[in-house]
Amino acid sequence: MGLDLSLYNKIFENRLRLQIMSVLLANEFYDFTSLKELLDATDGNLASNLKTLEKEGYLTVEKSFVDRKPNTRYIKTEKGRKAFEDHLVALENLIKQQYK
């Protein structure tokens, strides 16, 4: 029997996108500065990967001001949660298949 990788999502092959979604699944939201520090990412790299996830509909962006400073928060969408959880199931299945 072949391995079913239909739930595998190429978007999450990127380490930073995988980390971003992991953080967002564990938290209600996360802001840009906190993500940057937590993931030790550059502004440009983080921004481009967040944009990719936003284009896929996996997260939403909320812009506001906190003490007169711009603040950008990222929140996972239901589509993003489902896609990420499906991807984790695919990885689990892949690992289980390797150790049968």
N, C-alpha and C positions, 0 to 999 in steps of 0.2 A: 504494500500500500504506500502510495506517495505522500509526501508531506504537503499539507494544505497551508499555503502561505497567503491565502486571500485576504487575511486581516493585516498583513504586513504593510506598513506605510513608509514609502521612501522619504517622505518629508522628515521623518524622525531619524533618518540615517545620520543627519548632522548632529554632532555631539551637543552643540549649544542649544539647538531647538529641542532636543531631548531633555536637556537640563531645564530649560525655560518651562516646558510643559509639566515636568515633575514638580517644580516649584509652584506653579499655578494650580495643580491638582491638590497640593497639600495646603494651599492658602486661598482665601477668598479673592485676594488681589495682591499685586506686587507693583511697586513703582520702579521707574527706570533706574534711578540711582542705586536703589537697594539691590536690584537684579545685577547691575553692573558690578557692584562690590562683591556680592555673594558668588557670582560666577566668574569673577576675575576676567571680565571681558572688556574689550575696547568699545568706545562709543559707537564707532562705525560698524563693527562686527555685530554688536548686540542689536543696533537699530535695523540692520538689514535682515537679520534673522527674525526679529519681531515683526517686521513688515511682511516677510514670507508667511508667517503664521497668521497674520491678520488677513492677508489676501486669500488664504485658504478658508477663512471663516472660523479659525480655531481659537481666536481671542478677540476681544474688543478693547478699544483704547478710550480712556476717559482723561481729558485734559482739564486741569483746574489750576487755581492759584492757592498756595499755602504760604501765609505770611508774605504776600506780594511776589512770591517766586513761583514760576511755572512748575507744575507737577503733573507727570504723566503716569497714569495707572493702567495696568494690564489685567484683564479679567478673562478667564477661560469661558468659552461658550459651551453649550451643551454638545454641539457638533465636535468641538475640540476635545472635550472630555471623552466622548464616545470613541473618537478616532484614536486617542492616546491609549485608552484602556484596551481597545481591540489590538493595537500594536503590541502592547505588553503581553496579551494572550498569545499572539503569534510568536513572540520571542520565547515565551514559556514552552510552547509546543515544539519549537525548534530545539530547545535545550533538552526537553524530555525525549525527543526522537533520537538525539545523539547518544543518550545513555540507556537505550533499550537493550 
